[in-house]
Amino acid sequence: MAELILNSDKLTIDCESGQTILDASLKKGIPHAHACGGKAVCSTCRVYIDEGLENVNPRNEKEQKLADSLNFGPEIRLACQTTIYGPVKARRLVLDKIDERIILSEGKSNKPRSLGEVIDASVMFVDIADFTAFSERTPAYDVVHVLNRYFYIAGNIIKKHNGRIVDYYGDGFLAIFGLDHQPNHTKNVVSAGFELQKAIKDFDHEVHDLVNTSFKIRLGAHTGKVIWGSIGIEGMRKEAAIGDTVNFASRIEQANKVLNTDFLISEALFKKFESCCVTNAEYEIDVKGKTGVYKVYSLEYVSPSVLAETV
Ligand code: FES
């Protein structure tokens, strides 16, 4: 006998050794989704093994194929293919018809969907100073033209440093470094920030006469754990970065306005480059939703050659 505790249903089930989780669950009367009838095709029977992964069979070929295509971590198993041999604590991940529809719509997408993972990454928020005033006094065509030109330049710089713009907020954007296990993300975020600042100075010369305004960007960067996953419904889904590291980077960027600075980084990021960073000030800021005060550093210069050798 093997014991299966289904945390999602607050039930303990006595199973035969070698019985599949799906079979045990259905026999207990649980409405366990199994849209393909247990053929390892639909993935709606998926469960998360909270404890006892060592007491289930390894993935068979069919399950492995589906798990690879859906980026399942080792704890996410197909209940129809997973047999148990000892105590296991698990939970169903598809609890109702809405969940089932979401999962089945994933199958229609050509793009693999990230189900959510915690990654080490560096995060940078960038916005254009005083853009609202500019957009209010400038014809819409010129606003969009200038923004597209700006995002073209910025996007290519982010890409060059192995980062990715993952969200746009009007004139601002969020870039992540370290996706797809890219190494050296702390170095990349800092070098991208400096190159952006330089490029926007040139951009300012190019468009200043055209739109009669000066462009300056403000940057805020931090490094830490980020939740990365695919959010939204079919046709309106996007990959998103979530969590404290992202929120904190956003607050740091916003602090530029109050402190009259251009490029602020967190203490965690600063510590990576202490020896080669030139800072022009150090501040302590309050962060909404967090207790205490946090040190941030206004970056003035980092030697590219020293930076290249760091990390
Ligand atoms: S029931 Fe379809 S994959 Fe398990």
Residues whose N, C-alpha, C, O or C-beta is under 5 A from the ligand:
A	BS01	FES	A33 H34 A35 C36 G37 G38 K39 A40 V41 C42 S43 T44 C45 L78 C80
